[in-house]
Amino acid sequence: MKNLLVYAYSADSSNQVFSHQLPVIERIASQFGEVIMVVPTTKKTTVHWTHNLPNSNKSIEILEIPWRQGNPFSNAIQLLRETLNLVNHKKIDTVFYFMTETHAALLSLFLWSQKIPQFLWYAHASKPLRLTFIKPFMNLIFSSTSGSMPLSGKKIKIVGQLVDETLFAQHILDPRFRYHIIHVGRFDPSKHIEALIESFLEINSNFPETRLSLYGSPTTSLGFEYESAIKARYSKAIQERLVTILPAVPRSRLSSLYKEKGVFVHAFEGSLDKAVVEATLAGLPVASLNKEYINEFGSWGSVPVTLATELESIFKLSQDDLQRELDRRRDVALERHSLGQWAKQIVSLLNR
């Protein structure tokens, strides 16, 4: 079996953005020999520890290396030093960059010269210069959808999203919570929280029983400023409890949370967001402006799509018609975007 070296962002299950990365590597690790996962840490020294796989006698080696925000030169030196040490002392058969195209830009030429196959998972609509630079050195670049991959060519492979279907058991939509609207995602301008609230206030005038709950926390200084601005701008709606802003929720608790909600609302317009696939798998109707989501699952109302018209169309559907459509969408999510199908493809491609 081949030995796998993975560069990821986090092995921390409490990380708001990357809590899924270690469980994903767990899912594929049994199909490899030795698996080493390199992640950044705010600690001053390199930390090495072992993560045992659930229900298995195998484990993943975790190597946390110091990474300082705003210190690209020292970060690059540290990354190169640790990689050189791994190549010299471990038998590395395959390298997988898990959304870490910056790492790939620093390492790909060296690893290519060592004739080590390299693969990148990248699912963003943006096209940084480093992505174009590393393409010649990659054996393949994986992405979730064609709209989530700005490059094209034979090295590009579309494999769907990677949502752990075991965390999102389907539940039947409870009519009692039909008008409970929810959004889950970090506070960031890219999430267009103001568009969510404006659309909610518009629909609330026709459906006064609706309420909006926003679950998420900022992860950057810009995010904290954005959160403060949103709270100030919509203070009246917040005081009247039409809109509630709550901290981020661990991914493991989302399925339970969704059982008491009626609609997931979403305005991020870039790549296919994991959050909307998770909500779909859990059995919630999703009102979204995301073109990738609409291309995959369809819209609820008229074109061009707006959040207000999507919400109104959902509210006007009979319970039976709504449930039928939710069942269809969940089947699509399982077929195209479950971690199970993703892992099978990735293992096959990394091992070929």
N, C-alpha and C positions, 0 to 999 in steps of 0.2 A: 504494500500500500504506500502511496505517496505521502511525503511529509509536506504540511501546509503552513506557510507563514502568512498571517493576516495582519494588515494595518487597519485599525479601526479608531473611532473617536472615544469610545467609552466601554468599560466593562462593569459599569455601575447601574444597577437596576432602578435606582431612584433618579437617574438623569432624565430630565423632562423631554429632551429631544432624542437621545440615543439609547434609551433603556432597552430597546429591542435588539441591540447589536450582539450582546453575548448570547441570548437565547437563539438567535439565528445561527451563530457559529456552533452552538450546541447541536442544532438540528443536523448539521452537515459533518460534524467532527468524527462521528463514528465510521464514516466512509474513508477516513484517512489514517495514516499511521500516527506520527507525532504532529500535534497542532500547537503552534505558538501564536499568541495574539499580542500585538504591540499596541499600546494605547498611551496617550499623553497623561501626565499628572502634574498637579501644582506643587507636589513635593520637590524637595531640593535634590534628592538622590534617586537613582533607579531602584524600583521595588520589584521583586520577583515573587510570584505566588502561584499556587496551583488551584485550579477550579475543577472539581470532580463533576463528571457528567451525571445527570440524574439517571437512575436505573441502569448504571453501566459501571464497569471497572476501569473505564478510560477517563482521561482528564485532559484539560487544556492548560498549557503554560501561559500565564499572563505576565507580560513584561511592561511595567509602567515606567515611562521615561520622562524626565523633567521637561516641561513645555511652558515657556513664559510668554504671556500675551505681550506683543510689542517688541519681542526680541527674536526676529526671524533668523539672524545669523547664528546665535547660540543654539537655537532650536535645530537648525539644519545640521550643525556640527554634531550635536548630541544624537540626532537620528542617524546620521551617516556612521558615527562611531559604533552605535549599537547594532546597526545592520551589518557592518563589516565583521563584527564579533560573531554574530549569528551565522553568517556565511562561512566563516573560518572554522567554527566549532560545531555546527549542526549540518546535517544533510538536508538542504532545502530543495525540494523538488518543484514547488509551485508557490507563487506569491499572489495574494488576493488583496487588492486595495478596496476597502469597504467604505465608499464615499470619501476616500482620502486622496483626492487627485493632487493635492499639494504635496503629500508624501511621494506620490508617484513622480511628480515633476522633479523632485530632488534625487530619487533613487533609481528611476527606470533605466537611465543610460548605463549606470554601473551594473545593475542586475542583468540587463540585456547583454552586456559584454561577458557576463558569467554564464550566458546561455540558460538562464533560469526563466521559465515561462511566467508571464505576468498577465493578470486579469484585473479589470476595474469595474466596480459597480458604481454607476453615476446616474442619478435620476433628478435632473434639474433642467429647466428650459434655458437657463443662462449658458453662455458659451465663453468661459474664461480662456485667455490665451494659453494657459498651461495645459488645457485639455487638448488643444490642437498639437501642442509640442509633444505630449506623451503618446499620442495615438500610434506613431510608427513603432514604438517599443512594446506595445501591448499585443498579446495574442488575440484577445477579444475584449470589448467593452460592453458590459450588460446595462440595460435600462428597463424601466417598467413599461413605458409606452413610447411610441414614435415621437409624440409631442413633448416627452420628457427627456429627449436625447437630441441635442443640437447638431450632432455629427451624423454622417451617413457613410455607407460603404460596407464592404464585406466583413470588416472587423466589428461591426455593430450587431448586437444580438438583443432582441426584445424578449424579455422573459416574464413580464408582469410584475406587480408589486409583491411584497413579502409580508403579508399580514398573518399573524399566527391565528389560524382559525380555531384553535383549541381554547383561546381566551375569549372568544365571542360566540358563544352558543346562541342560536336564534331564539327569540322569544316572540310571542304573539303580542302585537301592539294593543295595549290596554286603552280602551276608549276614555277612561277617566283622565288619562294624561295626554289626550290628543292635542291640546293647545299649549303644552309645555315645550317650548322651543329651547334648544341647547346648542352651544358651540364649545368645542374643546380644542385648545391650541394656545401656544405661547402668545403673550402680548407683544406684537411686533407690527409695524406699519404694513408689512406685506400681507398680513391677515385681513386688512381692511375692516377692522372692528367697527369703525364709524358707519360703513355701508350696511353691516349687519343690524346695527341699532336703528338706523334710519328706515330700513326696510321693515323692521319689526314695528316701529312706531306707525308706519303707514298702514300695515295690516291690522294693527291693534285698533285703529279707528273703526274698522268693519267687524273685527272679532275681538271685542273688549275683554274676553276671558283669557286671551293669550298672555303669556309671561315669557321673558327671555332670561336664561341663565348662561353666563359666560365663565367657563372654567379654564384658567391658564395663568401663568405668571411670566413676568419679563425675564429674559436671560442676558440682556445687554443694557448698557446705560441708556441707549436710545429707546429701548423697550420700556424702561421705567419712566422716561419722559413722556412716552406715548400713552402709557397707562394713566399717568396723572392728568394729561390733557383730555383723555376720554372721560375720566371721572368728573372733571370740571365741566366739560361741555354738556354732559348728560346727567348732571347732578339732580335735576328735577325728576327725571324718570327713575333714577336710582332711589331717591328719597321716597317716591311713591311705590317702590318695590315692583315696578313694572320690569325693571332690569336689575339683575343681581350679578355682581362680579365676585367670583370665588377663586381660591388658589388652585393650582394645578392638581390633577388627580393621577395617581399611578395607573399605568396601563392595565395592571392586574385588577383594578377596581372598576374599570369602565363598563364592562358588561352589566354589572349590578346597577350602576348608575343609570344606564340606558333603559332599564326596565320601568323607570318612573318618568320617562320623557316621551314626547310625541313626535318631534321633528328635529333633525340635525341641520343647522344652517351654516353656510360656508361660503366665503367670498374670495379665497386665495385663487389667483388666476394663472399660476405657473404650472409646474409639473403635477402629475396625479398625486394628491396628498394621501398619505396613509390614513389620516383621520377619517376621511369620508368613506374609505373602503371598510374600516373598522366599524363605523356606524351602520353601514349597509349589511355587513355580516351579522351584526347584532339585531337586525330587523327594524331599524329606524328608517323612515323616509328621509331622504337627503335633498335639501333645497340648496343648490350650488350654482355658482357662476363659472366654475372650473370647466374649461372646454374639454380637457382630457376625461373628466368624469362624465360629462354629458355624452361624449363620443362613445364611451364604454357602456353606459347604462341608460342613456336617454334622458329627456326632460319630462316634466309633469304637465307643462302648460304650453303657451304659445311661444313662437319665435319672433323677435329676439327674446331671449330669456332674461327675466329680472327676478330678483329674490322675492319681491312682493307677489308677482304673478305665480311663481312656483309655490309659494306658501298658500296662496288662495286656492290653487288647483288641488293641492293636497287636502286642504280642509273641506273642500266640496265633494270629494270622493266618498262613496259609500264605504263602510267598513270592509265589506267583502271584496270590492274592487281594489281597495287600497292594499289589503293583505295579499291578494293575488299578485299584484305588481311587486310588492316587497319580496315575496317568495321567488319571483323571477330574477330580481336583482341580486338576491343572495346567491342563487345558482351561478350567475355570471361571475360574482366575486370569488366564489369557491373555485370555479374552473380556471379563471384567468389570474387571480391575485392572491391566492392563499399561499402561505409559507410552504405548505406541503408540496404543491406543484412547482414552486420556485426552487426549493431545495433539490428536487429531483433533477431539474434542468442544470442547475449550477454544479452539482456533484458530477454529473455526466460530462459537462464541458471542462471542468477543472482537471478531471482525471483522464481526459482523452489523450 
